[in-house]
Amino acid sequence: MSFTSKPPEYYHAARYGAAVLNQPWNSGIVQLTGFDRLSWLQGMVTNDVEKLRPGEGTYAAHLNPQGKLIGQMTILVETDSVLLTMESANVKKLIDVMEPMVVMEDVITENKTGLLDSIAVLGPSAAAVLESWIGESLNLAALYQHRELSDNRRIVRDELGYTLWLEREVSGAALQGIVDAGATRIDEATWNVIRTEAGQPVYGTDIDLTTTLPELGGKGISYDKGCYIGQEVVARIKYLGHVNRRFMGFVCDGAGLPSPRSVVRSGGKEVGYTTSSVVSPGMGKAIALGFVNRAAAVAGTPVELESGDTRITATVSELPFMPFAIGSSD
């Protein structure tokens, strides 16, 4: 996936002010109900969900028995249900895999994708704009904390700011209300620049069934909870002390934008590949995400990104490329 941000005021709003957009590509949502919903989910995902109280949430993944990533999700615990939010394109795949694993448990899954819209509000002024729009404090101090507003609206604090979930028929009016409160409406290309700078992978673009979660770092993994599908592989990687490859960034020299799946070479040897690339206005350079082997996964390592006859010199970078302020509702 390659994008450039247009126009520049969109990026400026997201980075330094407040920006808002409807994100249909990121509006997958599944609701779990039933008495056993949390205990069942505990055995399905990589993070500890049984410790969560209503209004809390976490990032987690569902793996296959070989420890490969079937899907990533944000888990939001409500009083009478659990919401799993994810990339829209991956909802059916996850439901098809997870639903048959409900055997004797009291668990009901309901796909709400298409019924609810997902509106993202980004930037250091995001909280202030949202508070102006709803007329009260957000009271969302912790990552993945969430609360229900009036009219069946739910707001979540996440890695890139805040996400508002609401019924599709009222989402247009809500988006306009947030604009009227001071946010700039931006496009998907700008969102993609921001999430790339933040080092956030998208399933189906950056990560897939070839990925193990430890390759992305320690996020979303609990090593203290009980058994879950793929746990043995994840534990084995931990006790080995390393992964064979890592998800890293690349800062490019010059103005060239590497194509997705460009070969990464170091010392003339193939060491990995790129996934997403954007031109970063904040860094004034093209940047890319991708995977490299353990030897090359060191910040500052010079590499070459090769796609056909095109070769771009670059430097390996830790993620995120740039810190991103999302504002505070404290």
Steps between C-alpha positions, in 0.01 A plus 500: 500500500644836395344839565599864501314753712293766318440779571767596758249664735349156561827373640552819701156456662567138594851567630451836672126560541194279463395291201198279439406237241263213444706181463296224329814288453541491877141450614485125554315423823377176658293486819526209743222432749417207727613399848825336384612777262809607696620157607458371144679801350783454751592175323473656154732804522855589603424754771332474841137605463353348817667769709325779310210686655215670311638813336846350453659343195817359351676409177523128420528253215356164403758246383489162332659197673829579323506843668424691179284809501142446382393845612567792733231681697415745772286339772253725682324361809149627569267408788299243303717434195847515345580685178778388265603777259729441203565560131173463309649265241602249768170460686364205303830314522515535878135406550536195274799384705383587852126427490538120451709500820188580702400148602317473833564857614227762532641741242315680219690685227334778301667674207414871526723606211297717268255596774745723686744756362844572637605866516860582596598826668876563500743762627601681819176702500281194441382474861413867523302489175309188609422650840366811327287281275346287779489782756679310777836351598602179323645343818714260297843505662635156405570337165199295377277649769151560360157621599150519363361841419135580437317364193692169494835664422823354637834679510836324540845636574749323272853522362431775247244701697135420549253282312128562509264207428146589408208392285556560130190715449626764746871489419486773235345748742752404768793552266370843401448586867863415577612717207284786633668453841842570345633189324618487139355222287785300343537209258619139518837593348576734789387242756735252335792742532427551870463128578819420303698764690362340818609153384147355514461190276184425302394138462503394137749775412786480748421183691327176409498125557881490461544728803561399861397753764845517669641630170298817569641532854340423834172682442187294547666200668443384856752241620318453833150398385374150437515303178388638165533384142859546379637562850768231482660665196490846659651365824772314310603822324516681833723239660726490194553868568457625143297490180647420161367822350348827624249756382706817447500834324712631213596864448576555132763721343371731229142541382440149365206308646561124525234267365329251733692173518824665396789269583719625784872432452787544743857431395366373168284233670122486512396561862130588479228696322291816530124512554373862513669822391408868523657842468522641854450878510625503858829333411529645150582155363345183367459233766394137486398213725606140457687199632872430522695210645648517846848604383364802310240599761727760660422872478749674273574198281544617137286306252386515141135469399467333162192480279567398141766736366439754777739513793461734797756530776354515849574456868327259738301674775330399823128570521327734536681737265352799683313539830136590449303716743133406535398752763363427843158493661644508853 
